[in-house]
Amino acid sequence: MKKHTRREFGATALSVIAASVLPAPFVRAADKKYDPGAGDTEIKLGQTVPHSGPGSLYGVLGRVGEAYFQMLNDKGGINGRKVKFLTMDDAYSAPKCVEATRRLVEQEEVLALYGSLGTAPQTAVHKYLNSKGVPQLLLNTGASKWNDPKNFKWTMAGLPLYPTEARILAKHVVSVKPNAKIGILYQNDDFGRDFLGPFKKVLADAGGKAQVIMEQTYDLTDPTVDSQLINLSKSGADVFYNITTGKATSQSIRKVAELGWKPLQLLSAGSTGRSILSAAGLENAKDIVAIRYNKEVGVPRYEKDPDVVAFEELRKKYLPNIDPDNTIAFAGYGQAATMGEILRRCGDDLTRANVLKHAATLAGFHSPYFLDGINYSYTPDDYTPMKTLYVSIFNGKDWDLSGEPMTE
């Protein structure tokens, strides 16, 4: 892999902004092509996220998108066009997501949707958007189902796919504990199985010396996972693969410590949030291994990073009520910058097919949200968002990157 300097990667956000406001060169009026949601002066984009309800903390993704495109509009827009961005509340409810998405497509006539959130809500509109030929891009979910360009070419995930993450974690285990005895706790649904199968296949392909010796499941409605952890701790496992979410993650980390069990712990990246680890006790989370691919805001390590500085300037001017350490907001900034880059590449051919073409050929683009060495990997035949990720270890306060990034 070619080595890039921090300055080269850090300049991404500023270069995206600068390039976005420039007109497409040498384009004749006759070359302009438009679908609904685009014209000579405006581009309409849509999104559904939970602005209300239990998932409302993710509503900040929409507010950051509004701020980012307002900033671009203040600088002249994208290729001379202003972006009208409509972020609608679905309350993380599939029926509300269907209603909001239909309104965006049929009444507002958006050119594309990007950055919508959640496997269940987005599954509810998956077939509808593909039947309409409306791009459903940069989804905030890593379910494996989104990598199906043959049957659902209009839909692309924006997060590392769960199988990608699982394969890299399995490679890490094989490298550091080649004879590992592994106990697994996983959520008894598609989320859990998306992690489980690919992880076990890597172990098998490596010769099977590292083996899964016990599996335990839990349902989201279970009040605790204590009994499962007790069983795993007695199994003789020296590696614990924790495929859980939310309160089950906090409970399991805390229970492992209470039991005095000291395995190598693996955690899914989506469960590494500060609130989850704090609920478990940061001291109990020390030495947990997880995948990382993004920088964070509000931590000393990245405070002088040019992309973080650019986000902070945007936040101060357009979003002063958002906390400076809101990493979800920073994620929304990275996705908005990526969507802006896709539109910039479209030039004056603002058809849905051309938007999809440029989204599906984004391989090599570095989002301002990403760590150095991480880029998008989309190709027309493979919608895996990223194939290279870092393995990281929690030091009790922050995540330390473990060497060079790994590829699945």
C-alpha positions in Angstrom: 0.0 0.0 0.0 1.3 3.5 -0.9 2.1 5.5 2.2 0.5 8.9 2.5 1.4 11.6 4.8 -1.0 12.9 7.4 -1.0 16.3 5.6 -2.0 14.6 2.4 -4.9 12.8 4.0 -5.8 15.7 6.2 -6.3 18.1 3.3 -9.2 16.0 2.0 -12.0 18.0 3.6 -10.6 21.3 2.4 -9.9 20.0 -1.1 -13.4 18.5 -1.4 -15.0 21.8 -0.3 -12.8 23.8 -2.7 -13.4 21.4 -5.7 -17.1 21.3 -5.0 -17.7 24.9 -5.6 -15.9 25.0 -8.9 -17.9 24.6 -12.1 -17.4 21.5 -14.2 -15.0 22.5 -17.1 -15.9 22.6 -20.8 -19.5 21.5 -20.4 -22.0 22.7 -23.0 -25.6 23.4 -22.2 -26.6 20.5 -24.5 -24.5 18.1 -22.3 -26.6 18.7 -19.2 -28.8 15.8 -18.1 -31.3 15.8 -15.3 -33.5 13.5 -13.4 -36.1 14.5 -10.8 -34.4 16.4 -8.0 -31.9 18.2 -10.2 -31.8 21.2 -12.5 -29.7 24.2 -13.5 -29.8 25.8 -10.0 -30.6 23.1 -7.5 -30.0 19.5 -6.4 -32.4 17.8 -3.9 -31.2 15.2 -1.5 -33.1 13.2 1.1 -32.5 11.2 4.3 -34.4 9.5 7.1 -33.0 9.3 10.6 -34.5 9.2 14.1 -34.8 12.8 15.1 -37.2 11.6 17.9 -37.7 8.5 20.0 -35.1 6.3 21.7 -32.6 6.7 18.8 -32.8 10.4 18.6 -29.1 10.9 19.4 -28.6 9.9 15.8 -30.7 12.9 14.6 -27.5 14.9 14.7 -26.5 13.2 11.5 -29.2 15.1 9.7 -28.4 18.4 11.4 -24.7 18.1 10.4 -25.8 17.3 6.8 -27.9 20.5 6.8 -25.0 22.5 8.1 -22.5 21.0 5.6 -24.6 21.7 2.6 -25.4 25.2 3.8 -21.7 25.8 4.1 -21.2 24.6 0.5 -24.2 26.7 -0.7 -22.7 29.8 1.0 -19.6 29.1 -1.1 -21.5 28.8 -4.4 -22.9 25.2 -4.2 -21.7 22.2 -6.1 -20.8 22.9 -9.7 -22.8 26.1 -9.4 -25.9 24.4 -8.0 -27.3 24.9 -4.5 -28.1 21.7 -2.5 -31.5 21.4 -0.9 -31.1 18.7 1.8 -34.2 17.2 3.4 -33.6 15.1 6.6 -36.8 13.6 7.9 -37.7 11.9 11.1 -38.5 8.2 11.0 -38.1 7.6 14.8 -36.3 4.4 14.0 -39.6 2.9 13.0 -40.0 0.9 9.8 -43.6 2.2 9.1 -42.5 5.8 9.6 -39.4 5.2 7.5 -41.7 4.0 4.6 -43.9 7.0 5.0 -41.0 9.5 5.1 -39.2 7.8 2.2 -42.2 7.8 0.0 -42.8 11.5 0.6 -39.1 12.2 -0.3 -39.4 10.3 -3.5 -42.9 11.0 -4.7 -43.7 14.5 -3.3 -40.3 16.1 -2.8 -38.8 14.2 -5.8 -35.3 14.0 -4.5 -32.5 13.0 -6.8 -31.0 10.5 -4.2 -31.0 9.5 -0.5 -27.9 9.2 1.5 -26.9 8.5 5.1 -30.2 7.0 6.3 -29.9 4.9 9.4 -30.8 1.5 10.7 -31.0 -2.0 9.2 -34.7 -2.6 10.0 -36.0 0.8 8.7 -33.9 0.7 5.6 -34.9 -2.9 4.9 -38.5 -1.7 4.8 -37.7 0.7 1.9 -35.0 -1.4 0.2 -37.1 -3.0 -2.5 -39.2 0.2 -3.0 -36.2 2.4 -3.7 -34.6 -0.2 -6.0 -37.9 -0.5 -7.9 -37.9 3.2 -8.4 -34.2 3.4 -9.3 -33.5 5.9 -6.5 -30.0 5.8 -5.1 -29.9 4.7 -1.4 -26.3 5.5 -0.5 -23.9 5.6 2.4 -26.4 3.8 4.7 -25.6 4.0 8.4 -25.7 0.2 8.8 -23.1 -2.5 8.1 -25.5 -5.5 7.3 -24.2 -7.8 4.7 -27.4 -7.6 2.7 -26.4 -4.2 1.4 -23.6 -5.7 -0.7 -25.8 -7.1 -3.5 -25.1 -5.1 -6.6 -26.6 -7.8 -8.9 -30.1 -7.7 -7.3 -30.2 -4.3 -5.5 -27.8 -2.1 -7.4 -29.2 1.2 -6.0 -28.4 0.4 -2.4 -24.9 0.8 -0.7 -23.8 0.7 2.9 -21.7 3.5 4.4 -20.2 1.6 7.4 -17.8 -1.4 7.4 -19.8 -4.5 6.7 -20.1 -6.8 9.7 -18.5 -9.7 7.8 -15.5 -7.6 7.0 -15.1 -6.7 10.6 -15.5 -10.3 11.7 -12.9 -11.7 9.2 -10.3 -9.1 10.3 -10.9 -9.9 14.0 -10.6 -13.7 13.2 -7.3 -13.1 11.4 -6.1 -11.2 14.5 -6.9 -14.1 16.8 -5.1 -16.6 14.6 -2.1 -14.3 14.5 -1.8 -13.7 18.3 -3.4 -16.9 19.7 -3.0 -19.6 17.1 -4.4 -22.3 19.4 -7.2 -20.2 20.9 -10.2 -21.7 22.6 -13.0 -19.3 21.8 -16.3 -18.6 23.5 -18.9 -16.5 21.7 -21.9 -14.6 22.9 -24.1 -13.4 20.0 -27.4 -11.6 19.4 -29.9 -14.2 18.2 -30.8 -12.4 14.9 -29.3 -11.4 11.5 -27.0 -9.0 13.2 -25.3 -11.7 15.3 -25.2 -14.2 12.4 -23.5 -11.6 10.1 -20.6 -11.6 12.5 -20.6 -15.3 13.5 -20.4 -17.2 10.1 -17.5 -15.2 8.5 -15.5 -15.3 11.8 -15.8 -19.1 12.0 -14.9 -19.6 8.3 -11.6 -17.7 8.7 -10.7 -20.0 11.6 -11.5 -23.1 9.5 -9.6 -21.8 6.5 -6.6 -21.2 8.8 -6.4 -24.9 9.7 -8.8 -25.1 12.6 -6.2 -24.9 15.5 -8.0 -21.9 16.9 -11.5 -23.3 17.7 -14.9 -22.1 18.9 -15.6 -24.3 22.0 -18.8 -22.7 23.1 -21.6 -20.5 21.7 -24.2 -18.7 23.7 -27.1 -16.6 22.4 -29.3 -13.9 23.8 -32.4 -12.0 22.6 -32.8 -8.3 22.8 -35.7 -8.7 25.3 -33.5 -10.7 27.8 -33.1 -8.6 31.0 -29.5 -9.8 31.5 -26.8 -12.0 29.9 -25.4 -13.2 33.2 -26.1 -16.9 32.9 -24.5 -16.9 29.4 -21.4 -15.3 30.7 -21.1 -17.7 33.6 -21.4 -20.7 31.2 -18.7 -19.2 28.9 -16.3 -18.4 31.8 -16.5 -22.1 32.9 -15.9 -23.4 29.3 -12.1 -23.1 29.3 -12.2 -20.4 26.6 -9.3 -18.0 26.6 -10.9 -15.7 23.9 -14.3 -14.1 24.3 -16.0 -12.8 21.1 -18.7 -10.4 22.3 -21.2 -9.9 19.5 -23.7 -7.8 21.4 -25.3 -4.3 21.4 -26.3 -1.7 23.8 -27.0 -2.7 27.4 -26.0 -6.3 26.7 -22.5 -5.1 25.8 -22.2 -3.1 29.0 -23.6 -6.0 31.1 -21.2 -8.6 29.5 -18.1 -6.5 29.9 -18.9 -5.8 33.6 -19.8 -9.5 34.2 -16.5 -10.8 32.8 -14.7 -8.6 35.3 -16.9 -9.7 38.2 -16.3 -13.3 37.4 -12.5 -12.8 37.4 -12.4 -14.3 33.9 -9.5 -12.9 31.9 -9.9 -13.9 28.2 -8.7 -11.9 25.2 -12.0 -9.9 24.6 -13.2 -9.0 21.1 -15.9 -6.5 20.6 -17.9 -5.3 17.6 -17.0 -1.8 16.5 -20.6 -0.5 16.8 -20.5 -1.3 20.5 -17.4 0.6 21.3 -19.1 3.9 22.0 -18.0 5.9 25.1 -21.4 5.7 26.7 -21.5 1.8 26.5 -18.0 1.5 27.8 -18.6 4.0 30.6 -21.7 2.0 31.7 -19.5 -1.1 31.9 -16.8 0.7 33.7 -13.8 1.9 31.7 -11.5 0.0 33.9 -13.4 -3.2 33.0 -13.0 -2.5 29.3 -9.3 -2.2 29.4 -7.5 -4.4 26.8 -10.6 -5.1 24.8 -9.8 -5.5 21.1 -12.1 -4.0 18.4 -12.0 -2.7 14.9 -11.4 1.0 14.3 -11.5 3.0 11.1 -12.4 6.6 12.1 -10.8 9.5 13.9 -12.6 11.1 16.9 -13.3 14.6 17.9 -12.9 16.0 21.4 -9.8 13.9 22.1 -6.2 15.3 22.3 -4.9 12.8 19.8 -6.7 14.4 16.9 -7.2 18.0 18.0 -4.7 19.3 15.4 -5.8 17.0 12.6 -6.8 19.2 9.6 -10.0 17.4 9.0 -11.0 17.6 12.7 -10.1 21.3 12.7 -12.3 21.8 9.6 -15.2 20.1 11.3 -14.7 22.2 14.4 -14.9 25.4 12.3 -18.1 24.1 10.7 -19.5 23.2 14.2 -18.7 26.6 15.7 -20.3 28.6 12.8 -23.3 26.5 12.0 -23.9 24.1 14.9 -22.8 25.8 18.1 -25.3 23.8 20.2 -23.6 20.5 19.3 -20.9 19.3 21.7 -17.4 19.5 20.3 -16.8 15.8 21.2 -19.8 14.5 19.4 -18.3 11.7 17.2 -21.7 10.9 15.7 -21.8 14.4 14.4 -18.3 14.0 12.9 -19.4 10.8 11.2 -22.2 12.8 9.6 -19.7 15.4 8.4 -17.6 12.7 6.8 -20.7 11.2 5.0 -21.9 14.6 3.8 -18.4 15.4 2.4 -18.5 12.0 0.6 -21.9 12.7 -0.9 -20.7 16.1 -1.9 -17.8 14.5 -3.7 -20.1 12.1 -5.5 -22.2 15.0 -6.8 -19.1 17.0 -7.8 -17.9 14.1 -9.9 -21.3 14.0 -11.6 -20.7 17.3 -13.2 -23.7 18.3 -15.3 -25.0 14.8 -15.7 -27.3 14.8 -12.7 -29.2 11.6 -13.5 -29.8 8.9 -10.9 -27.8 6.5 -13.0 -24.8 8.8 -13.0 -25.0 9.4 -9.3 -24.9 5.6 -8.8 -22.0 5.2 -11.2 -19.9 7.7 -9.3 -20.9 6.2 -5.9 -20.0 2.7 -7.2 -16.5 3.9 -8.4 -15.5 5.7 -5.3 -12.7 3.3 -4.5 -9.7 5.2 -3.2 -11.6 8.2 -1.8 -10.6 9.2 1.7 -13.4 10.6 3.9 -12.3 13.3 6.4 -13.8 11.0 9.0 -11.4 8.1 8.2 -8.1 7.3 9.8 -5.0 7.6 7.7 -4.7 4.5 5.5 -8.5 3.9 5.3 -10.3 4.6 2.0 -13.6 3.6 0.4 -13.4 0.4 -1.7 -16.6 0.4 -3.7 -16.6 -1.0 -7.2 -19.5 -1.7 -9.5 -19.3 -5.5 -8.7 -18.5 -5.2 -5.0 -20.2 -2.7 -2.7 -18.0 -3.5 0.4 -17.5 0.1 1.7 -14.0 -0.6 3.2 -11.8 -3.7 3.1 -8.9 -2.4 5.2 -9.4 -1.6 8.9 -7.3 -1.2 12.0 -7.3 -3.5 15.0 -7.2 -1.5 18.2 -6.9 -2.0 21.9 -8.6 0.0 24.6 -6.1 1.3 27.1 -8.7 2.3 29.7 -9.2 5.8 28.3 -8.7 5.7 24.5 -8.1 3.3 21.7 -4.6 2.5 20.6 -4.1 1.3 17.0 -2.3 -2.0 16.7 0.3 -1.6 13.9 -0.7 -1.3 10.3 -4.3 -1.7 9.1 -5.4 -5.2 8.1 -7.3 -6.2 5.0 -10.0 -8.9 5.1 
